Amino acid sequence: MSQPVDTQTSSEQQAKPKAKHWVYLLPLGLFAVLMVFFFFGLGLNPRLIPSPLIGQPTPVFSLPKLSNPEEMIQHTDFQGEVSLLNIWATWCTSCRQEHPVLMKIAQSKEVPIYGLYYKDVPALGIDWLQNYGDPYRDNAVDEDGKVGIEWGAYGTPETFLIDQNGIIRYKHVGPISWHDWETTLLPMITSLRNNNGV
């Protein structure tokens, strides 16, 4: 007399080898997906990171001046004229690269530049400006970086163009080159000045 064949056991045994294939293919599939994200991420320009602050009033803040901690710089200081806010630090190598361009912009007297001295020791900033020159009308000391975060700073340097009504009009990520100044910032400044911030 023949024994009945256990079809459930044989089908389970056939399914197990198939499941093993998925275990080996899963990491390969995840790796392929990561490579696609990596490939497209390399094509993105980090300077084109959109800022939710464009078209918005400057964030409210009040910080001590680098030159005199007894005096304060406030968000209201940006009202009345077109200006730039440059976020910088002495530990920032790109800031060193950008500094001669800021000096040249300051010498042109086209626009006042304010500094947000970011996550750094005030004494080092004072020495740095004495050694390399000071392009800033004033510097606000943001030692803990909280104000920089409110401005949406990803790092240093970053520069914001602010119109005469205290509205942020443009954000530049990374060091400003002379080409950036001539082709982007200066035309925008001229337009804002001629159109009263509109």
Secondary structure per residue as TSV (DSSP state, phi and psi in degrees):
chain	resnum	aa	ss	phi	psi
A	1	M	-	360.0	133.5
A	2	S	-	-85.5	149.3
A	3	Q	-	-84.6	142.3
A	4	P	-	-68.4	140.6
A	5	V	-	-82.0	130.0
A	6	D	-	-81.6	95.9
A	7	T	H	-68.6	-29.2
A	8	Q	H	-66.4	-42.8
A	9	T	H	-65.6	-42.7
A	10	S	H	-67.9	-36.5
A	11	S	H	-69.7	-34.5
A	12	E	H	-64.9	-40.1
A	13	Q	H	-65.4	-35.1
A	14	Q	H	-71.7	-32.9
A	15	A	H	-72.2	-31.1
A	16	K	H	-60.5	-44.6
A	17	P	H	-62.3	-34.4
A	18	K	H	-65.7	-40.6
A	19	A	H	-62.8	-36.2
A	20	K	H	-63.1	-35.0
A	21	H	H	-62.1	-40.4
A	22	W	H	-65.4	-36.5
A	23	V	H	-61.0	-37.5
A	24	Y	H	-79.5	-30.6
A	25	L	H	-81.8	-25.7
A	26	L	H	-58.9	-51.6
A	27	P	H	-60.5	-37.0
A	28	L	H	-63.8	-41.4
A	29	G	H	-65.0	-43.2
A	30	L	H	-62.5	-41.0
A	31	F	H	-61.4	-42.6
A	32	A	H	-62.7	-41.5
A	33	V	H	-64.1	-44.2
A	34	L	H	-61.6	-39.2
A	35	M	H	-64.9	-36.4
A	36	V	H	-64.0	-46.7
A	37	F	H	-61.7	-42.2
A	38	F	H	-62.9	-44.7
A	39	F	H	-60.2	-46.8
A	40	F	H	-72.6	-30.7
A	41	G	H	-64.9	-34.8
A	42	L	H	-64.8	-26.0
A	43	G	T	-81.9	-8.4
A	44	L	S	-82.0	143.3
A	45	N	-	-93.5	115.0
A	46	P	G	-64.8	-18.3
A	47	R	G	-75.5	-13.9
A	48	L	G	-99.1	22.4
A	49	I	-	-66.0	121.1
A	50	P	-	-70.0	145.7
A	51	S	-	-112.1	129.0
A	52	P	T	-68.8	-9.1
A	53	L	T	-85.1	-11.7
A	54	I	T	-62.2	127.8
A	55	G	T	85.8	1.8
A	56	Q	S	-109.1	156.5
A	57	P	B	-63.3	153.8
A	58	T	-	-60.2	144.5
A	59	P	-	-58.8	144.6
A	60	V	-	-71.4	128.2
A	61	F	-	-158.0	161.7
A	62	S	E	-148.9	115.3
A	63	L	E	-132.4	153.8
A	64	P	E	-69.3	149.2
A	65	K	B	-74.5	146.1
A	66	L	S	-65.6	-39.7
A	67	S	S	-74.7	-26.7
A	68	N	-	-154.2	96.9
A	69	P	T	-62.0	-13.3
A	70	E	T	-74.5	-22.4
A	71	E	S	-101.9	154.5
A	72	M	E	-116.6	151.3
A	73	I	E	-110.1	134.6
A	74	Q	E	-126.5	164.6
A	75	H	G	-59.3	-27.9
A	76	T	G	-70.5	-16.0
A	77	D	G	-66.0	-17.6
A	78	F	G	-84.2	-6.0
A	79	Q	T	-87.2	144.8
A	80	G	T	108.5	-22.3
A	81	E	S	-156.0	155.8
A	82	V	-	-68.9	136.0
A	83	S	E	-148.3	169.1
A	84	L	E	-116.6	143.5
A	85	L	E	-117.2	119.6
A	86	N	E	-110.4	121.8
A	87	I	E	-92.1	123.3
A	88	W	E	-147.5	169.7
A	89	A	-	-159.4	158.6
A	90	T	T	-73.0	-25.5
A	91	W	T	-79.3	-4.4
A	92	C	-	-89.8	112.1
A	93	T	H	-69.3	-33.3
A	94	S	H	-68.1	-28.4
A	95	C	H	-65.6	-36.6
A	96	R	H	-65.0	-38.9
A	97	Q	H	-65.8	-38.4
A	98	E	H	-77.9	-25.2
A	99	H	H	-55.4	-44.3
A	100	P	H	-59.7	-33.2
A	101	V	H	-68.2	-42.2
A	102	L	H	-62.5	-38.2
A	103	M	H	-62.3	-42.4
A	104	K	H	-66.0	-41.0
A	105	I	H	-62.4	-43.5
A	106	A	H	-62.8	-39.6
A	107	Q	H	-67.0	-27.8
A	108	S	H	-71.2	-20.0
A	109	K	T	59.6	23.3
A	110	E	S	-73.6	-33.1
A	111	V	S	-157.2	139.5
A	112	P	-	-74.2	142.6
A	113	I	E	-112.7	124.1
A	114	Y	E	-101.8	148.8
A	115	G	E	-111.6	144.7
A	116	L	E	-114.1	101.8
A	117	Y	E	-78.9	110.1
A	118	Y	E	-106.0	119.7
A	119	K	S	50.4	52.2
A	120	D	S	-146.4	165.0
A	121	V	-	-81.5	124.9
A	122	P	H	-53.7	-41.7
A	123	A	H	-60.6	-36.9
A	124	L	H	-65.9	-38.4
A	125	G	H	-65.5	-40.5
A	126	I	H	-63.1	-46.0
A	127	D	H	-62.1	-42.7
A	128	W	H	-60.3	-45.3
A	129	L	H	-69.1	-32.7
A	130	Q	H	-67.7	-35.4
A	131	N	H	-79.7	-38.2
A	132	Y	H	-107.2	-7.8
A	133	G	-	101.8	153.7
A	134	D	-	-119.4	102.7
A	135	P	-	-84.6	-3.4
A	136	Y	-	-92.7	142.0
A	137	R	S	-67.2	-44.6
A	138	D	E	-156.0	159.8
A	139	N	E	-126.3	131.4
A	140	A	E	-96.4	135.2
A	141	V	E	-92.8	116.3
A	142	D	E	-115.2	70.0
A	143	E	T	-62.0	-38.1
A	144	D	T	-90.8	-6.7
A	145	G	S	80.2	5.1
A	146	K	H	-66.6	-39.4
A	147	V	H	-68.9	-39.9
A	148	G	H	-57.1	-39.6
A	149	I	H	-65.0	-40.7
A	150	E	H	-63.2	-29.2
A	151	W	T	-81.2	-5.3
A	152	G	T	78.4	27.1
A	153	A	-	-71.4	132.3
A	154	Y	-	-92.4	-20.5
A	155	G	S	174.9	-158.3
A	156	T	S	-130.1	149.9
A	157	P	S	-82.3	152.4
A	158	E	E	-138.4	144.2
A	159	T	E	-132.0	134.4
A	160	F	E	-113.3	135.9
A	161	L	E	-97.2	124.5
A	162	I	E	-119.6	131.5
A	163	D	-	-81.8	177.9
A	164	Q	T	-69.2	-10.7
A	165	N	T	-97.2	6.0
A	166	G	S	79.2	22.8
A	167	I	B	-100.9	133.4
A	168	I	E	-75.7	124.9
A	169	R	E	-109.1	-21.3
A	170	Y	E	-160.9	146.8
A	171	K	E	-127.0	127.8
A	172	H	E	-111.2	121.4
A	173	V	E	-97.8	130.0
A	174	G	S	95.3	178.5
A	175	P	-	-68.2	139.8
A	176	I	-	-79.8	129.7
A	177	S	-	-97.4	168.0
A	178	W	H	-64.8	-33.0
A	179	H	H	-63.2	-44.0
A	180	D	H	-58.7	-41.6
A	181	W	I	-63.0	-49.6
A	182	E	I	-71.7	-36.4
A	183	T	I	-95.6	-21.9
A	184	T	I	-119.8	-62.1
A	185	L	I	-67.8	-51.2
A	186	L	H	-60.6	-45.1
A	187	P	H	-60.6	-37.1
A	188	M	H	-67.5	-40.9
A	189	I	H	-62.0	-46.3
A	190	T	H	-61.0	-43.9
A	191	S	H	-63.8	-44.3
A	192	L	H	-63.5	-39.8
A	193	R	H	-66.9	-41.4
A	194	N	H	-72.7	-28.9
A	195	N	T	-107.0	16.9
A	196	N	T	54.3	43.3
A	197	G	T	84.4	3.5
A	198	V	-	-96.9	360.0
